Amino acid sequence: MGRTAFSGPVYGAKSVLLTGLLSAMSSGTGDPISTVMLKTIVPSYEDWYLTEFTAHRQSTGSTSLRMTLDDDSTELSSIALNSSLAEQNVLNTITPTGGEFEGVQVLGGSTLSVLIKTGSSGVPASSGITATVRGFIRYLDTTRAF
């Protein structure tokens, strides 16, 4: 029996790589707040290629909420939820790494984080905040027997 290998993602291989929910975020009483919503380490035997970053907020909450997707403290994508409307939903397509059709490369061993930042204090709290990162994985470990 033969083995099939691909240099890129098989069509439809994209999936949710990281997702989370923050039930409520306080607006604080002083300076603007920066909160880590999600954090993970990419396994050392894979590279992740991130293609989309989405954010959703249920409440009308703060009108100056910003979410960032960071790779080892380097911002890959950001979303501003500036509307006072409830059920706001935003999708960012992430700029690909040079030479890739889609997806920014995140090396194995990197730390990925999603941060939520409020622009000012004294504004209503936001609730039902979700973030999702989609993409695909390339395995690097070539020591496995086939």
FIVO-611664 format. One record per residue: x, y, z of N, C-alpha, C, CB in turn; residue in one letter. Coordinates in steps of 0.05 Angstrom, whole numbers, plus 5000, padded with zeros to 4 digits. Each point is the difference from the previous one (the first is absolute). Glycine has a CB too. Layout:
REM FIVO-611664
XYZXYZXYZXYZA...
//
This chain:
REM FIVO-611664
501749775000498350235000501850255000496349755024M503050444960501650254998499350205021500449924952G501250285049499650225019499750264984502649765037R495450404971499650264986500950225019496149814973T505550375018500950225016499550264985503549725022A495850494993499450264989502050205012495149884993F505650324991501750215011498450225013503349904964S494250115031498250205012497549875011501850354969G496349815038497549885011498449864978499950355036P498949434972498149874982497550175002501949535007V496750524970497650175001498149905021500550104951Y498650085065498149935022501449935026496949854965G505850155035501549935024500150225021502749704972A496450545021499950215019498149935023501150344964K499649755060498349955023500450215021500249514991S498350475030500350185023502549915015495050105003V506950075000502549945015499950095029502550034957L496050195047499950125027497450155002505050045002L493649925021497550145004499550035030498149834957T500550385050499450045029497850205004504749895010G494350125014497850175009500750145026496649714976L503050545025500350165025497250095007504950154990L494049765032497250065006499550295006499549545017S502450604996499750285005502850135004495549925022A504750334969502550155003499350265013502149784960M499150275063499550255015501350234984499949755044S499050494960501150234988502150135016495750084978S504649845047502150115018499250265012503449774972G498250335046499450255014502250204996497449755033T504750184952502250194996500949994971501449945048G501049964948501249994973498649794983504450155019D496049864955499049794982501149735008499750344962P498849455031500649735008501049844976496650025037I505349814967500949804981499949735013503050334976S495449485013499549745012500849784980496350195029T505149614980500649774983497549825000505050025010V493849944967497649844998500749714995497450394983M504549564999500849734993503150004997495649914976L505549865030502949964997500649714996501050415028K500749534952500849724996502850004987495249854995T506149925007502649964987499649814977502550085043I498549994933499949834977501949775004498850394969V500349365028501849775004502650034983496049715011P506250205000502650034987500349844974501950095045S496449714952500249834976498050094977501449625030Y497450624973498250104979500550304997496649655010E502650454966499650294996497150044995504750064980D494250165030497250074996499950234980498749855046W499450144935499650214981497250125006503049784964Y497050475045497550125009498850164977501750035047L495749924947498750124977497950205007500949594976T497650375045497950195008499950035031497349874960E502150385048499650075028497350135002505050065008F493249835009497450115003499550075030498349734961T500050475042499250095027497050065000504650205009A494249755014497150055004499650105028498849634967H499450565035499350115027496950015001504350275003R494649615019497149995003498950275010500449525010Q500850605010498950235013500550264983500649785045S498150434963500650264988502550125012495150074991T505549875034502550065014501650244990500049535009G502650454994501950214993500050044970502849895040S497450364952500250064971502950024991495650235002T506349705015502850024993501449745008499950515004S499149274986501249745006501749914977496149885030L506450044975501849914979501149725007501250484988R498949344993501149735005502449974981495549815014M506650074996502449954984500749715001501650475007T499549434971501149734999503050034998495849804977L505650105042502950045002501549734999499250415027D503149604959501949774999502550095014498149824956D502550085068502350085016500250305001502449594987D495450545020499850305004500150164974502249935043S497849944934499850144974497149984991504949904988T493950335007497250014992499749904971499150395031E499249414966499449894973497450114988502349585014L495850485003497450114991498650145024499649634965S498850565028498450145021497250064990504250205019S494049805000497250064995499050215019499249534983I499550685007498850205017497049965000503850334990A495149655034497149985003499150285011500049495009L499550694973499550285007497050075000504450114981N493949725009497250064999498749955028499949884951S498050275054498549965025497749804996501250475015S498749414961497949814994500649735013499150234957L498849635052500449735011500549804977497050115040A504149664967500549794981501950084977495549815012E506650334994501950094980501949774994499750485015Q500849474959501649784990501950114979496349665010N506350284992502050094981501849774992499850475020V501049524954501849804991502350144985496349664995L506250275013502450104986501349774985500750365034N499949684941501749814985502950085005496449914965T505249915045502850065007501750004976499349815046I502550394951501850024977501949765001499750515000T500649344978501649765000503050075000496449774976P505150035033503050014999500850004970500449765045T501750384948500950014972500449724989502250435009G496849524967500349744988497749815006504850065002G493450015016497749845007497550114986502149875045E496149964947497550084988498350135021500349644965F499650235059498550115023501349905025495750024974E504150145047500949925027502750125007497549594994G502650545029502550105011501249775016498450495001V504249464995501449785014500650075028501949864956Q497449965063500750025028501649755006495850275013V506849774994501849785004499449845025503450274976L497349475022499749835023501550115024499549614970G499450385054501250105024499250295006503749694992G494950444989499150285004497750015019501550124954S498150115059497850045018498050184986502849945041T494749964955497950164988498250115022500149724958L499150535040498250115020497950184986503649985035S494150034978497950194992499750195024497649674968V502750595027499850205021497650184994504950005008L493750085014497850194998500950255014496549634999I503050604987500950255011497650205000504849924984K494950225038498050215000501450274997496949735030T501950454954501450254995499850205022499049924953G498950065064499750195022498649865023499950394968S500249735055498749895023497350145004504449885021S494050014997497550135006497849954980502650345024G497849484957497949934981498749745008502550244963V495149705027498749765008501649754994495650234993P504149565023501449754996498949864975500849955049A500949904937499249844977499549715010502550304967S495749565019499649725008499749834975497850145043S502549594961499749814979502050044977495249985011G507450074997502150054980501249744991500950455020I499149494954501349764990502150074979495749745009T506350094989502050034979500549724989502250405023A498349594950500649754987502250054979495249845007T506749974993502150014980499849754983503150275031V496849774943499849774981502649984984495050054997R505649714993502349964984500649714995501950425018G500649514976500749724995502749955012497349994958F503449755045502549915012501749864980497749965045I504950094956502049844986501849875020499950314960R500349435037501749845018502950024992496249695009Y505650345010502850024995501649755007499650495008L499349355009501449765010500349804977498250075046D504249894944500549814978501349755011500550384968T499649585058501249755011498149785002503150285026T494449764969498049795002500249814975496950305026R502949454979500149804979497449994985503449725026A496750264948497549984984499649734989500550474988F
//
